[in-house]
Amino acid sequence: MKVLITGTAGFIGFYAASRFSAAGCEVTGIDNINDYYDTDLKYNRLKESGIAKTDVYYNTIVQSSKWPNYKFLKLDLEDTDNIDKLFNCEKFSLVIHLAAQAGVRYSLTNPRSYIQSNIVGFINILEASRHNHVKRLVYASSSSTYGMSSKEMLSVTDNTDTPVSLYAATKKSNEIMAHVYSHLYGIETIGLRFFTVYGPWGRPDMAPFLFADAILNNKILRVFNHGEMQRDFTYIDDVVEGLFSIARVKLSTRYNIFNIGNNKPVQLLDFIKILEHELDKDAIKELCEMQPGDVKATWADINEFIAVTGYEPKISIKTGVKHFVDWYKKYYV
């Protein structure tokens, strides 16, 4: 199987590249390695995948020293010509599209970056898939598409017409665009609404990083909505196993949307307590009001995903946080 994985210098993409490479797939990874957060972390992920920073140049293929069936190139999703050339040359049978401009709060101050990466970039992936006969496109959506839902458990059949951040709006747009291409051109598309993915090598703008940094460095930890927040924290290994499963399973429909989460919501203050325990240090907490664009609770109904793939999250929140803290201490402390 020839697989393109976008965003392989990113968190989920880094793990996905390793998982598909280990399974014997012929993997090509791309990423533009932008500076939304520390590029050293991105290059170190690549290093773990056998891609040396000194070998990385724009639109130049680098062979992994770890996986003989994995190669990487630095490339912008908005670079239409070179995206088209890559698809035409490689003739991918499967595309795993994980690259995107991430973050809810960043979209409040940098909205245009989301349009370029998440909308323009996605149409380039769709068009290249259409013209090069890609059989299946799996892409990252987000739990943020549910907006300010009052439901505790969120199902893919719930209304997603009221996003409360531009990031969420671009992810909802991706789902609609995928539907059009499935309908018009017969491309099998699978959108995955990820729920609060965490673990080693994660993004530094995410809660586990921000909380660990605050606790270890005696910073005030701002806890929004006075801690009355629930998240379906999903460990990275579980997410990638789910991704690997859905990429290979036979489906009866061309257009598909699934939730992928841990199915066990965790109160934010409880998550902080587990972090405090693993770090052996108490947080200095400041309870704050809800941030614009945030939602109070996100909890995934994953029954449809389980029925199709047999997916079962295996990593408990205590085990997952321990793995994260062990890595965090080794990497940062």
ZAMARGU-4260 file (C-alpha; in steps of 0.2 Angstrom, whole numbers, plus 5000, padded with zeros to 4 digits):
<rodrens>
0) 5000/5000/5000 | 5007/5017/4995 | 5002/5030/5008 | 5003/5049/5009 | 5003/5055/5027
5) 5002/5074/5029 | 5008/5083/5045 | 5022/5070/5049 | 5032/5083/5059 | 5016/5085/5069
10) 5010/5076/5084 | 4997/5063/5077 | 5006/5063/5060 | 5023/5058/5068 | 5015/5043/5076
15) 5005/5038/5061 | 5020/5038/5050 | 5029/5026/5062 | 5013/5015/5063 | 5010/5013/5045
20) 5029/5011/5041 | 5030/4997/5054 | 5016/4988/5046 | 5026/4988/5030 | 5017/5001/5020
25) 5026/5012/5008 | 5025/5029/5017 | 5028/5047/5011 | 5026/5060/5024 | 5025/5079/5021
30) 5025/5094/5033 | 5029/5112/5031 | 5037/5113/5048 | 5029/5130/5051 | 5033/5140/5067
35) 5016/5140/5075 | 5025/5132/5089 | 5043/5127/5093 | 5051/5120/5077 | 5064/5111/5087
40) 5050/5099/5093 | 5045/5096/5076 | 5063/5092/5070 | 5065/5081/5085 | 5050/5071/5080
45) 5057/5069/5063 | 5073/5064/5070 | 5064/5050/5080 | 5058/5044/5063 | 5075/5044/5055
50) 5074/5060/5046 | 5089/5072/5050 | 5086/5090/5051 | 5102/5094/5041 | 5094/5084/5026
55) 5078/5093/5026 | 5076/5106/5012 | 5060/5112/5003 | 5052/5100/4991 | 5067/5088/4993
60) 5064/5069/4997 | 5073/5063/5013 | 5075/5044/5016 | 5072/5038/5034 | 5087/5030/5042
65) 5075/5020/5053 | 5061/5015/5041 | 5067/5010/5024 | 5049/5011/5017 | 5047/5029/5024
70) 5052/5045/5015 | 5049/5063/5020 | 5048/5080/5011 | 5045/5098/5017 | 5031/5104/5007
75) 5016/5117/5009 | 4999/5111/5007 | 4995/5127/4998 | 5009/5123/4985 | 4997/5117/4972
80) 5010/5113/4958 | 5021/5103/4969 | 5007/5094/4978 | 5000/5089/4961 | 5017/5083/4955
85) 5019/5073/4971 | 5002/5064/4968 | 5005/5061/4950 | 5023/5054/4953 | 5018/5042/4968
90) 5001/5037/4963 | 4995/5034/4982 | 4981/5022/4985 | 4978/5030/5003 | 4980/5047/5009
95) 4980/5051/5028 | 4977/5070/5029 | 4982/5076/5047 | 4991/5092/5043 | 4982/5108/5048
100) 4983/5124/5057 | 4978/5119/5074 | 4972/5128/5090 | 4956/5137/5095 | 4963/5152/5103
105) 4976/5156/5090 | 4962/5157/5077 | 4956/5173/5086 | 4971/5182/5082 | 4977/5174/5066
110) 4962/5169/5056 | 4969/5170/5039 | 4982/5156/5042 | 4967/5144/5045 | 4959/5148/5029
115) 4976/5145/5019 | 4980/5129/5028 | 4964/5121/5032 | 4953/5127/5017 | 4965/5130/5003
120) 4977/5116/5008 | 4962/5104/5009 | 4955/5108/4992 | 4972/5104/4985 | 4972/5087/4993
125) 4955/5084/4987 | 4959/5089/4969 | 4975/5079/4969 | 4966/5064/4975 | 4952/5066/4962
130) 4964/5067/4948 | 4976/5054/4953 | 4963/5040/4957 | 4966/5039/4976 | 4954/5026/4983
135) 4953/5032/5001 | 4955/5048/5010 | 4956/5049/5029 | 4957/5066/5036 | 4957/5074/5053
140) 4941/5083/5058 | 4939/5089/5077 | 4927/5087/5091 | 4926/5106/5090 | 4914/5105/5076
145) 4900/5101/5089 | 4901/5119/5095 | 4891/5124/5111 | 4881/5108/5112 | 4872/5105/5128
150) 4873/5086/5126 | 4885/5077/5137 | 4889/5063/5125 | 4892/5069/5107 | 4886/5058/5092
155) 4891/5060/5074 | 4872/5062/5071 | 4871/5078/5082 | 4870/5095/5074 | 4886/5103/5069
160) 4880/5119/5061 | 4885/5131/5075 | 4904/5131/5077 | 4911/5144/5090 | 4928/5146/5083
165) 4936/5148/5066 | 4946/5133/5068 | 4930/5123/5071 | 4922/5131/5056 | 4936/5126/5045
170) 4935/5108/5051 | 4916/5108/5048 | 4920/5115/5030 | 4932/5100/5027 | 4918/5088/5031
175) 4906/5097/5019 | 4920/5098/5005 | 4924/5079/5007 | 4905/5075/5005 | 4905/5085/4988
180) 4920/5075/4982 | 4913/5058/4988 | 4897/5062/4979 | 4904/5069/4963 | 4919/5059/4960
185) 4917/5043/4970 | 4932/5046/4982 | 4929/5036/4998 | 4932/5049/5012 | 4933/5046/5031
190) 4933/5061/5043 | 4939/5058/5061 | 4933/5069/5074 | 4947/5068/5087 | 4944/5071/5105
195) 4958/5079/5115 | 4973/5068/5110 | 4987/5069/5122 | 5004/5060/5125 | 5022/5061/5123
200) 5028/5072/5109 | 5012/5082/5109 | 5009/5100/5105 | 5016/5113/5118 | 5000/5123/5116
205) 4989/5109/5123 | 4983/5107/5141 | 4995/5094/5147 | 5010/5104/5142 | 5004/5121/5149
210) 4999/5113/5165 | 5015/5103/5168 | 5025/5119/5163 | 5015/5129/5176 | 5017/5117/5190
215) 5035/5113/5188 | 5040/5132/5186 | 5028/5139/5200 | 5018/5148/5187 | 5000/5152/5190
220) 4989/5139/5182 | 4974/5147/5174 | 4959/5135/5175 | 4945/5141/5164 | 4927/5139/5169
225) 4932/5137/5187 | 4938/5119/5182 | 4920/5114/5177 | 4926/5107/5161 | 4926/5089/5154
230) 4937/5082/5141 | 4937/5065/5133 | 4956/5064/5135 | 4962/5051/5122 | 4980/5044/5123
235) 4990/5045/5107 | 4993/5026/5105 | 4974/5023/5105 | 4971/5036/5092 | 4984/5029/5080
240) 4978/5012/5082 | 4960/5018/5078 | 4967/5027/5063 | 4976/5012/5057 | 4961/5001/5059
245) 4949/5013/5049 | 4961/5016/5035 | 4960/4997/5031 | 4943/4992/5035 | 4930/4989/5022
250) 4915/5002/5022 | 4898/5001/5014 | 4897/5020/5011 | 4909/5032/5002 | 4906/5047/5014
255) 4910/5043/5032 | 4912/5053/5048 | 4917/5045/5065 | 4921/5051/5082 | 4937/5044/5090
260) 4939/5046/5108 | 4942/5038/5125 | 4923/5037/5129 | 4927/5042/5147 | 4926/5060/5151
265) 4938/5067/5164 | 4935/5083/5174 | 4948/5096/5171 | 4952/5097/5190 | 4954/5078/5191
270) 4966/5078/5177 | 4976/5092/5186 | 4977/5081/5201 | 4984/5066/5192 | 4997/5078/5184
275) 5001/5085/5202 | 5003/5067/5208 | 5015/5062/5194 | 5025/5078/5195 | 5025/5077/5214
280) 5021/5095/5216 | 5005/5105/5219 | 4999/5118/5206 | 4996/5136/5210 | 4978/5137/5203
285) 4968/5153/5197 | 4950/5149/5193 | 4945/5159/5178 | 4929/5162/5168 | 4926/5152/5151
290) 4937/5158/5137 | 4929/5164/5120 | 4928/5149/5108 | 4929/5136/5122 | 4916/5123/5125
295) 4912/5116/5143 | 4911/5097/5139 | 4917/5086/5125 | 4913/5067/5126 | 4913/5056/5111
300) 4900/5043/5107 | 4911/5030/5098 | 4899/5016/5096 | 4899/5018/5077 | 4918/5018/5076
305) 4918/5002/5088 | 4905/4993/5077 | 4915/4996/5061 | 4933/4994/5068 | 4932/4984/5084
310) 4942/4999/5091 | 4944/4999/5110 | 4954/5012/5120 | 4966/5003/5131 | 4976/5017/5140
315) 4968/5024/5156 | 4970/5042/5160 | 4982/5038/5175 | 4993/5027/5164 | 4993/5040/5149
320) 4997/5055/5161 | 5012/5045/5168 | 5019/5041/5151 | 5017/5059/5146 | 5026/5065/5162
325) 5040/5053/5160 | 5043/5059/5143 | 5041/5077/5148 | 5054/5076/5161 | 5066/5068/5150
330) 5064/5080/5136 | 5062/5097/5145 | 5068/5095/5163
</rodrens>
